[in-house]
Amino acid sequence: MTTMLGAERRKQLVQLVHGEGVAQVGELARRLKVSPSTIRRDLTDLQSEGLLARTHGGAVAPEGTEEPVRQLRSKAFSMEKQRLGRAAAAHVAPGSTIMVTGGTTTQAMTAFLVDVPELTVVTNSLTIAVALSEHEQVDVVVLGGYLRHSEMSLLGHLTREALDELSVDMAFVGTYGVDRRGLTGAHVEEADTDRFLLRSAAKVAVLADSSKFGVRGPVRIAGPERMTYLFTDVDAPADEVAALREAGVTVVQV
């Protein structure tokens, strides 16, 4: 039984590190509910197998794993993402123009958007655009820009220039990390584009499962004052949820 539990834990470790790109020992221990020393041993074993690379205080995904990163991340917390996607789509008004930014959590919305009448979706995600292309009743506007291959998202000044021509009622965004201080990112150019995307929408809805709490990237994207809604699951930390509500964010837990 111990061996099976260890194998399952290491599988989850690989998913988390590949999904985030970088992870710290303390955060991994908190998420998996084991001691930091156990995590360190697991990381050493996984490094020897070439599944990740150790860093001071944590681990990173090895180079050359862009495609597996996205595949693993789309599977991580998949049920939670489906629930968040359904709940978020329920807040989309008929006849509105929304923006859905790139990411595996926001991508879960697409299946629930196709029944919204007279909907226009603006996106910088090729994956989301392709998913919606099968549904002719949804008008899709794809923003241009520089392609970030690992995310299949379009970034940079061309993205921002295209958005200047549009009027967006609500933006639905994922995030690297969220807490009472707002949203953070890990990729500088993506975060810069995200800031502009958020400023361009009348309202902002953030989709973040509970694994995004306690994770803080190096790049600040927006404070809680920019968030209209936060869609998360019931396992989100109660103190952080309360602080965000106190800041005026409407938190929907599913």
Secondary structure by P-SEA (a helix, b strand, c coil): caaaaaaaaaaaaaaaaaaaccccaaaaaaaacccaaaaaaaaaaaaaaccccccccccccccccaaaaaaaaaacaaaaaaaaaaaaaaaccccbbbbbcccaaaaaaccccccccbbbbbbccaaaaaaacccccbbbbbbbccccccccccccaaaaaaaccccccbbbbccccccccccccccaaaaaaaaaaaaaccbbbbbbccccccccccccccccccccbbbbcccccaaaaaaaaaaccccccc
